[in-house]
């Protein structure tokens, strides 16, 4: 139930942003208007009533921003904004972009190449049972054998 | 109505809002007034914390909202508890009583 409610909130915040924003605007506006009405009814001049109502609320935009900051999916939206900002910066500095991409491409390529060699030669065990028991046969004359094994 | 503003403990605001709404239907200002009333003016919730909390509780599925007319015919967004909100209120009330009792006893200990 809670998960469902969260997911639908995220979807609503992302895909029906205009509507969510308009509703928030109206809601906060209604709050300030009601406080203003009360103060006018209590005898405060209209302009003064509206001003103090806004000040006491902590500012119209500030309240709305506080709600936005708390919304589910805000972090997702920020991430998306950051990604788009990054893309714009890259487009603005093509020299830097090309250098960065080339550096990354070369280093990743070199690393991959070296690793494939190391992997094949040193890390992977041989593809048959008991690879540690593999040995090498050599042919040698009796003379040579003696010299190699150090026996007489 | 004392002007003294006590800092709300984390999590207290949510419980206060649920409690203030109870079985009724209130708009933002109404909820803020009710919290002031039921805490005898100890807590005055500013819209900067009230509205984020209301939206958070609605997203959590504890409140539902609808647009209606206020007492003086302003279109306002009203909130009421959902079924899960009601059971959440019960759970949190119980938790809070346990904590409050424990704290009171702890502070009296010597």
Interface residues (C-beta under 8 A of the other chain):
Chain A: X1 X2 X4 X5 X6 X9 X23 X24 X26 X27 X28 X30 X31 X33 X34 X35 X37 X56 X57 X58 X62 X63 X66 X67 X69 X70 X71 X72
Chain B: X27 X28 X29 X46 X47 X48 X49 X51 X52 X53 X55 X56 X58 X59 X60 X61 X70 X72 X74 X75 X76 X77 X84
